[in-house]
Amino acid sequence: MDDLRYPIGMQTFSNIIEEGYAYVDKTAYITPLLRHGKYIFLSRPRRFGK
């Protein structure tokens, strides 16, 4: 099994992808959350993607 590299301290999405760090795409969860969730809090790491 390959060791996963976690993007600790990285703030740009392009660097995370280009340098082979672990990334989990949770886009597919948005529609079910909006349809069935009453209260939703979505967060992201501070300054992510800036």
PyMOL Python script that loads the backbone (N, CA, C, O; Angstrom):
from pymol import cmd

cmd.read_pdbstr("""\
ATOM      1  N   MET A   1       0.844  -1.182   0.000  1.00  0.00           N
ATOM      2  CA  MET A   1       0.000   0.000   0.000  1.00  0.00           C
ATOM      3  C   MET A   1       0.889   1.245   0.000  1.00  0.00           C
ATOM      4  O   MET A   1       1.880   1.317   0.727  1.00  0.00           O
ATOM      5  N   ASP A   2       0.522   2.205  -0.814  1.00  0.00           N
ATOM      6  CA  ASP A   2       1.282   3.455  -0.887  1.00  0.00           C
ATOM      7  C   ASP A   2       1.029   4.299   0.351  1.00  0.00           C
ATOM      8  O   ASP A   2      -0.082   4.328   0.881  1.00  0.00           O
ATOM      9  N   ASP A   3       2.055   4.975   0.802  1.00  0.00           N
ATOM     10  CA  ASP A   3       1.895   5.918   1.899  1.00  0.00           C
ATOM     11  C   ASP A   3       1.279   7.193   1.354  1.00  0.00           C
ATOM     12  O   ASP A   3       1.744   7.743   0.355  1.00  0.00           O
ATOM     13  N   LEU A   4       0.225   7.660   2.021  1.00  0.00           N
ATOM     14  CA  LEU A   4      -0.413   8.905   1.607  1.00  0.00           C
ATOM     15  C   LEU A   4       0.379  10.093   2.132  1.00  0.00           C
ATOM     16  O   LEU A   4       0.870  10.079   3.261  1.00  0.00           O
ATOM     17  N   ARG A   5       0.492  11.095   1.318  1.00  0.00           N
ATOM     18  CA  ARG A   5       1.134  12.334   1.739  1.00  0.00           C
ATOM     19  C   ARG A   5       0.032  13.351   1.967  1.00  0.00           C
ATOM     20  O   ARG A   5      -0.787  13.598   1.082  1.00  0.00           O
ATOM     21  N   TYR A   6       0.012  13.939   3.153  1.00  0.00           N
ATOM     22  CA  TYR A   6      -1.024  14.903   3.499  1.00  0.00           C
ATOM     23  C   TYR A   6      -0.509  16.322   3.304  1.00  0.00           C
ATOM     24  O   TYR A   6       0.630  16.619   3.664  1.00  0.00           O
ATOM     25  N   PRO A   7      -1.334  17.205   2.737  1.00  0.00           N
ATOM     26  CA  PRO A   7      -0.900  18.564   2.409  1.00  0.00           C
ATOM     27  C   PRO A   7      -0.935  19.512   3.618  1.00  0.00           C
ATOM     28  O   PRO A   7      -1.591  20.552   3.570  1.00  0.00           O
ATOM     29  N   ILE A   8      -0.250  19.164   4.665  1.00  0.00           N
ATOM     30  CA  ILE A   8      -0.242  19.990   5.874  1.00  0.00           C
ATOM     31  C   ILE A   8       0.496  21.296   5.586  1.00  0.00           C
ATOM     32  O   ILE A   8       1.652  21.289   5.164  1.00  0.00           O
ATOM     33  N   GLY A   9      -0.186  22.406   5.818  1.00  0.00           N
ATOM     34  CA  GLY A   9       0.405  23.716   5.609  1.00  0.00           C
ATOM     35  C   GLY A   9       0.333  24.221   4.183  1.00  0.00           C
ATOM     36  O   GLY A   9       0.678  25.375   3.929  1.00  0.00           O
ATOM     37  N   MET A  10      -0.104  23.397   3.244  1.00  0.00           N
ATOM     38  CA  MET A  10      -0.214  23.837   1.846  1.00  0.00           C
ATOM     39  C   MET A  10      -1.512  24.614   1.681  1.00  0.00           C
ATOM     40  O   MET A  10      -2.546  24.240   2.235  1.00  0.00           O
ATOM     41  N   GLN A  11      -1.449  25.697   0.917  1.00  0.00           N
ATOM     42  CA  GLN A  11      -2.626  26.545   0.791  1.00  0.00           C
ATOM     43  C   GLN A  11      -3.131  26.699  -0.633  1.00  0.00           C
ATOM     44  O   GLN A  11      -4.110  27.410  -0.863  1.00  0.00           O
ATOM     45  N   THR A  12      -2.493  26.057  -1.581  1.00  0.00           N
ATOM     46  CA  THR A  12      -2.971  26.175  -2.954  1.00  0.00           C
ATOM     47  C   THR A  12      -3.364  24.808  -3.499  1.00  0.00           C
ATOM     48  O   THR A  12      -2.615  23.835  -3.408  1.00  0.00           O
ATOM     49  N   PHE A  13      -4.566  24.770  -4.070  1.00  0.00           N
ATOM     50  CA  PHE A  13      -5.102  23.526  -4.604  1.00  0.00           C
ATOM     51  C   PHE A  13      -4.204  22.967  -5.703  1.00  0.00           C
ATOM     52  O   PHE A  13      -3.981  21.758  -5.769  1.00  0.00           O
ATOM     53  N   SER A  14      -3.694  23.836  -6.557  1.00  0.00           N
ATOM     54  CA  SER A  14      -2.858  23.355  -7.667  1.00  0.00           C
ATOM     55  C   SER A  14      -1.604  22.640  -7.156  1.00  0.00           C
ATOM     56  O   SER A  14      -1.204  21.624  -7.727  1.00  0.00           O
ATOM     57  N   ASN A  15      -0.981  23.148  -6.100  1.00  0.00           N
ATOM     58  CA  ASN A  15       0.199  22.479  -5.541  1.00  0.00           C
ATOM     59  C   ASN A  15      -0.154  21.127  -4.947  1.00  0.00           C
ATOM     60  O   ASN A  15       0.607  20.168  -5.084  1.00  0.00           O
ATOM     61  N   ILE A  16      -1.303  21.043  -4.288  1.00  0.00           N
ATOM     62  CA  ILE A  16      -1.735  19.768  -3.692  1.00  0.00           C
ATOM     63  C   ILE A  16      -1.867  18.703  -4.777  1.00  0.00           C
ATOM     64  O   ILE A  16      -1.381  17.584  -4.611  1.00  0.00           O
ATOM     65  N   ILE A  17      -2.514  19.041  -5.874  1.00  0.00           N
ATOM     66  CA  ILE A  17      -2.728  18.080  -6.959  1.00  0.00           C
ATOM     67  C   ILE A  17      -1.427  17.779  -7.707  1.00  0.00           C
ATOM     68  O   ILE A  17      -1.091  16.615  -7.928  1.00  0.00           O
ATOM     69  N   GLU A  18      -0.703  18.820  -8.093  1.00  0.00           N
ATOM     70  CA  GLU A  18       0.509  18.638  -8.898  1.00  0.00           C
ATOM     71  C   GLU A  18       1.601  17.878  -8.153  1.00  0.00           C
ATOM     72  O   GLU A  18       2.383  17.159  -8.775  1.00  0.00           O
ATOM     73  N   GLU A  19       1.667  18.025  -6.847  1.00  0.00           N
ATOM     74  CA  GLU A  19       2.730  17.371  -6.081  1.00  0.00           C
ATOM     75  C   GLU A  19       2.303  16.029  -5.490  1.00  0.00           C
ATOM     76  O   GLU A  19       3.047  15.421  -4.720  1.00  0.00           O
ATOM     77  N   GLY A  20       1.103  15.568  -5.852  1.00  0.00           N
ATOM     78  CA  GLY A  20       0.670  14.222  -5.497  1.00  0.00           C
ATOM     79  C   GLY A  20       0.214  14.018  -4.061  1.00  0.00           C
ATOM     80  O   GLY A  20       0.311  12.909  -3.536  1.00  0.00           O
ATOM     81  N   TYR A  21      -0.275  15.059  -3.425  1.00  0.00           N
ATOM     82  CA  TYR A  21      -0.763  14.919  -2.051  1.00  0.00           C
ATOM     83  C   TYR A  21      -2.174  14.334  -2.048  1.00  0.00           C
ATOM     84  O   TYR A  21      -2.877  14.383  -3.057  1.00  0.00           O
ATOM     85  N   ALA A  22      -2.574  13.786  -0.918  1.00  0.00           N
ATOM     86  CA  ALA A  22      -3.910  13.217  -0.781  1.00  0.00           C
ATOM     87  C   ALA A  22      -4.945  14.329  -0.851  1.00  0.00           C
ATOM     88  O   ALA A  22      -4.766  15.392  -0.257  1.00  0.00           O
ATOM     89  N   TYR A  23      -6.031  14.079  -1.581  1.00  0.00           N
ATOM     90  CA  TYR A  23      -7.131  15.026  -1.692  1.00  0.00           C
ATOM     91  C   TYR A  23      -8.423  14.237  -1.784  1.00  0.00           C
ATOM     92  O   TYR A  23      -8.511  13.274  -2.545  1.00  0.00           O
ATOM     93  N   VAL A  24      -9.418  14.634  -1.020  1.00  0.00           N
ATOM     94  CA  VAL A  24     -10.713  13.956  -1.044  1.00  0.00           C
ATOM     95  C   VAL A  24     -11.741  14.923  -1.610  1.00  0.00           C
ATOM     96  O   VAL A  24     -11.983  15.984  -1.035  1.00  0.00           O
ATOM     97  N   ASP A  25     -12.339  14.563  -2.725  1.00  0.00           N
ATOM     98  CA  ASP A  25     -13.359  15.396  -3.349  1.00  0.00           C
ATOM     99  C   ASP A  25     -14.722  15.032  -2.772  1.00  0.00           C
ATOM    100  O   ASP A  25     -15.201  13.915  -2.963  1.00  0.00           O
ATOM    101  N   LYS A  26     -15.338  15.958  -2.075  1.00  0.00           N
ATOM    102  CA  LYS A  26     -16.632  15.714  -1.427  1.00  0.00           C
ATOM    103  C   LYS A  26     -17.784  16.387  -2.171  1.00  0.00           C
ATOM    104  O   LYS A  26     -18.863  16.570  -1.609  1.00  0.00           O
ATOM    105  N   THR A  27     -17.558  16.754  -3.427  1.00  0.00           N
ATOM    106  CA  THR A  27     -18.558  17.451  -4.211  1.00  0.00           C
ATOM    107  C   THR A  27     -19.867  16.675  -4.302  1.00  0.00           C
ATOM    108  O   THR A  27     -20.940  17.278  -4.276  1.00  0.00           O
ATOM    109  N   ALA A  28     -19.800  15.365  -4.407  1.00  0.00           N
ATOM    110  CA  ALA A  28     -21.008  14.551  -4.559  1.00  0.00           C
ATOM    111  C   ALA A  28     -21.935  14.631  -3.338  1.00  0.00           C
ATOM    112  O   ALA A  28     -23.112  14.283  -3.440  1.00  0.00           O
ATOM    113  N   TYR A  29     -21.430  15.079  -2.199  1.00  0.00           N
ATOM    114  CA  TYR A  29     -22.255  15.171  -0.992  1.00  0.00           C
ATOM    115  C   TYR A  29     -23.106  16.438  -0.947  1.00  0.00           C
ATOM    116  O   TYR A  29     -24.023  16.525  -0.130  1.00  0.00           O
ATOM    117  N   ILE A  30     -22.829  17.410  -1.794  1.00  0.00           N
ATOM    118  CA  ILE A  30     -23.526  18.695  -1.715  1.00  0.00           C
ATOM    119  C   ILE A  30     -25.019  18.564  -1.995  1.00  0.00           C
ATOM    120  O   ILE A  30     -25.831  19.068  -1.220  1.00  0.00           O
ATOM    121  N   THR A  31     -25.394  17.906  -3.076  1.00  0.00           N
ATOM    122  CA  THR A  31     -26.811  17.793  -3.434  1.00  0.00           C
ATOM    123  C   THR A  31     -27.623  17.074  -2.361  1.00  0.00           C
ATOM    124  O   THR A  31     -28.668  17.591  -1.967  1.00  0.00           O
ATOM    125  N   PRO A  32     -27.196  15.896  -1.861  1.00  0.00           N
ATOM    126  CA  PRO A  32     -27.973  15.255  -0.789  1.00  0.00           C
ATOM    127  C   PRO A  32     -28.073  16.116   0.478  1.00  0.00           C
ATOM    128  O   PRO A  32     -29.110  16.121   1.142  1.00  0.00           O
ATOM    129  N   LEU A  33     -27.017  16.830   0.809  1.00  0.00           N
ATOM    130  CA  LEU A  33     -27.069  17.696   1.984  1.00  0.00           C
ATOM    131  C   LEU A  33     -28.104  18.798   1.817  1.00  0.00           C
ATOM    132  O   LEU A  33     -28.864  19.092   2.739  1.00  0.00           O
ATOM    133  N   LEU A  34     -28.128  19.401   0.646  1.00  0.00           N
ATOM    134  CA  LEU A  34     -29.084  20.473   0.399  1.00  0.00           C
ATOM    135  C   LEU A  34     -30.519  19.972   0.361  1.00  0.00           C
ATOM    136  O   LEU A  34     -31.435  20.684   0.771  1.00  0.00           O
ATOM    137  N   ARG A  35     -30.720  18.766  -0.121  1.00  0.00           N
ATOM    138  CA  ARG A  35     -32.080  18.215  -0.203  1.00  0.00           C
ATOM    139  C   ARG A  35     -32.594  17.717   1.138  1.00  0.00           C
ATOM    140  O   ARG A  35     -33.786  17.834   1.419  1.00  0.00           O
ATOM    141  N   HIS A  36     -31.719  17.163   1.971  1.00  0.00           N
ATOM    142  CA  HIS A  36     -32.184  16.489   3.182  1.00  0.00           C
ATOM    143  C   HIS A  36     -31.720  17.142   4.477  1.00  0.00           C
ATOM    144  O   HIS A  36     -32.225  16.808   5.548  1.00  0.00           O
ATOM    145  N   GLY A  37     -30.786  18.048   4.399  1.00  0.00           N
ATOM    146  CA  GLY A  37     -30.269  18.667   5.611  1.00  0.00           C
ATOM    147  C   GLY A  37     -31.107  19.863   6.027  1.00  0.00           C
ATOM    148  O   GLY A  37     -31.601  20.612   5.183  1.00  0.00           O
ATOM    149  N   LYS A  38     -31.263  20.037   7.326  1.00  0.00           N
ATOM    150  CA  LYS A  38     -31.995  21.191   7.828  1.00  0.00           C
ATOM    151  C   LYS A  38     -31.030  22.342   8.077  1.00  0.00           C
ATOM    152  O   LYS A  38     -31.249  23.455   7.599  1.00  0.00           O
ATOM    153  N   TYR A  39     -29.968  22.077   8.821  1.00  0.00           N
ATOM    154  CA  TYR A  39     -28.931  23.066   9.078  1.00  0.00           C
ATOM    155  C   TYR A  39     -27.615  22.510   8.565  1.00  0.00           C
ATOM    156  O   TYR A  39     -27.268  21.361   8.839  1.00  0.00           O
ATOM    157  N   ILE A  40     -26.894  23.319   7.829  1.00  0.00           N
ATOM    158  CA  ILE A  40     -25.648  22.856   7.229  1.00  0.00           C
ATOM    159  C   ILE A  40     -24.537  23.870   7.507  1.00  0.00           C
ATOM    160  O   ILE A  40     -24.706  25.071   7.292  1.00  0.00           O
ATOM    161  N   PHE A  41     -23.409  23.370   7.983  1.00  0.00           N
ATOM    162  CA  PHE A  41     -22.227  24.201   8.169  1.00  0.00           C
ATOM    163  C   PHE A  41     -21.106  23.596   7.333  1.00  0.00           C
ATOM    164  O   PHE A  41     -20.651  22.484   7.599  1.00  0.00           O
ATOM    165  N   LEU A  42     -20.673  24.328   6.336  1.00  0.00           N
ATOM    166  CA  LEU A  42     -19.571  23.870   5.489  1.00  0.00           C
ATOM    167  C   LEU A  42     -18.352  24.718   5.806  1.00  0.00           C
ATOM    168  O   LEU A  42     -18.428  25.946   5.828  1.00  0.00           O
ATOM    169  N   SER A  43     -17.244  24.065   6.048  1.00  0.00           N
ATOM    170  CA  SER A  43     -16.028  24.816   6.348  1.00  0.00           C
ATOM    171  C   SER A  43     -14.904  24.387   5.423  1.00  0.00           C
ATOM    172  O   SER A  43     -14.984  23.361   4.747  1.00  0.00           O
ATOM    173  N   ARG A  44     -13.883  25.176   5.410  1.00  0.00           N
ATOM    174  CA  ARG A  44     -12.690  24.861   4.632  1.00  0.00           C
ATOM    175  C   ARG A  44     -11.495  25.367   5.441  1.00  0.00           C
ATOM    176  O   ARG A  44     -11.657  26.232   6.303  1.00  0.00           O
ATOM    177  N   PRO A  45     -10.318  24.847   5.178  1.00  0.00           N
ATOM    178  CA  PRO A  45      -9.154  25.339   5.900  1.00  0.00           C
ATOM    179  C   PRO A  45      -8.975  26.842   5.684  1.00  0.00           C
ATOM    180  O   PRO A  45      -9.264  27.362   4.606  1.00  0.00           O
ATOM    181  N   ARG A  46      -8.513  27.507   6.681  1.00  0.00           N
ATOM    182  CA  ARG A  46      -8.298  28.946   6.605  1.00  0.00           C
ATOM    183  C   ARG A  46      -7.367  29.287   5.445  1.00  0.00           C
ATOM    184  O   ARG A  46      -6.311  28.673   5.297  1.00  0.00           O
ATOM    185  N   ARG A  47      -7.742  30.237   4.644  1.00  0.00           N
ATOM    186  CA  ARG A  47      -6.984  30.756   3.505  1.00  0.00           C
ATOM    187  C   ARG A  47      -6.798  29.709   2.386  1.00  0.00           C
ATOM    188  O   ARG A  47      -5.946  29.905   1.520  1.00  0.00           O
ATOM    189  N   PHE A  48      -7.547  28.632   2.379  1.00  0.00           N
ATOM    190  CA  PHE A  48      -7.400  27.610   1.350  1.00  0.00           C
ATOM    191  C   PHE A  48      -7.749  28.187  -0.019  1.00  0.00           C
ATOM    192  O   PHE A  48      -8.813  28.782  -0.190  1.00  0.00           O
ATOM    193  N   GLY A  49      -6.879  28.017  -0.970  1.00  0.00           N
ATOM    194  CA  GLY A  49      -7.117  28.437  -2.333  1.00  0.00           C
ATOM    195  C   GLY A  49      -6.840  29.911  -2.614  1.00  0.00           C
ATOM    196  O   GLY A  49      -7.177  30.405  -3.690  1.00  0.00           O
ATOM    197  N   LYS A  50      -6.242  30.609  -1.679  1.00  0.00           N
ATOM    198  CA  LYS A  50      -5.955  32.039  -1.908  1.00  0.00           C
ATOM    199  C   LYS A  50      -4.597  32.231  -2.493  1.00  0.00           C
ATOM    200  O   LYS A  50      -4.189  33.364  -2.749  1.00  0.00           O
TER     201      LYS A  50
END
""", "prot")
cmd.dss("prot")
cmd.show_as("cartoon", "prot")
cmd.util.cbc("prot")
cmd.orient("prot")
